[in-house]
Amino acid sequence: MKEQRPLRVAELIKREVSRILLSEVEDPRLRGFTITRVEVSPDLKQAKIFVGFLGEAEEGEKYEALKRATKFIRGVLASRIRIKFMPEIVFVADPTLEKAFQVVELLNRLEQENQ
């Protein structure tokens, strides 16, 4: 039963952080993002939020904006989620989207070469 709680908290954090970033954070650099997954430690003290950005804007700039907004996001999250201790949140770059686009691009090139 205890193994399920971090998974449920992770899903809740994923959903709420997405909503916060979409509706309450006004920084234009934080548009076009995808939260791919959230990992919560078994003791619920830390949540790693894996984020990928779409588009060609400077990724480092976007992650810097996320780091600056972390305190605000955590505060809003604490008001929405009722748990005893709010986990520290850490945003982590997730290269999954970028790799997926590279694979699609390679497949398109192969298809064009075969035609």
N, C-alpha and C positions, 0 to 999 in steps of 0.2 A: 504494500500500500504506500509506503514512504517513497518508493521509486517513482510513483505517479505524480506526486506533488510538484517536483521541479519541472516536469514536462507540462503540467497544467499552468504553472506560473509562467513558464517560457512562452507558451501560446498567448496567454493574456498580455504579457509585456509586448510581444510582437504586434498584436492587434492594436493596443493602445498607443504604442510609440508611432506606429504608422499613422494613426488618426491625428496624433499631436503634430507630427511633421507636416501632414497635409493641411491641417486647418488652423494651427495656432502659431507655428513658426513662420515668420514673414521673410526670412532670408531667401532671396531668389536663388542663391547658390545651392539650396537644399531642395531643388525640384528635380524630378526625374530619377528618383532613387527606388531601390527595391531592397526590402529587408528579406534576405534569403533564409535566415534562421536565427534563433536565439538559443543560447546555451546557458542554463542556470546551474550554478554549483549545487551539489547535494545539500549543503547547509543554507542555501538561499541567500548567501551573502554577496554574490557577484553574478551579474548577467552580462554575457558577451553578446552583443548585437552585431551580426554580420550584415554589412551593407554593401550593395553594389550600385553604381550610378550609371545611368544611360546618358549617352550624348558624348560630345567631344570636348566639353569644358574641362578645365584643369582639375583633375581628381584630388590632388594635394590640397588645393584651395577648398574643395568641398569637404574633405575630411577635417580640415582646420575649422571650418564653420560648424561642423558637427561637434567637435571638441569644445568649442566655445558655447554651444547651445546645450551641452550635456547637463549642466546644473539646472537650467530652466526645465528641460525635458523631465529630469528626475523629479523635480518639484511638482510638476503637473501630474506625472505618473503616480506620485504618492497620494495625491488628492483623489485619484480615480480608482486606485487599487487598494483594497483594505486587507493588508497583511501586517503581521507584527513588526517585521523589519523590512524596509525597502532595500533591495539589493543595490549595490553600487553598479552603475551601468558603464560599460566600456564599448565603444564602437570599434569594430574591426573591419578592415577592408576585405571584401570577399571577391576574389578574381573569377568566380564561376561564370558570371555574365560575360565578362570579357573573353574568357576561353571558349564559351559557347558561340559567341559571334565569330571568333577565329575559325572554329570548326566549320561553321556554316559557310564562311567565306572560302575556305579551302574546298569544300564540297562543290560550291558554285563554280570555282575555277576548274576543278576536275571535269565537271559537267560541260563547261564551255569548251575545254580542250578536246573532249570526246566527240563533240558535235562537229 
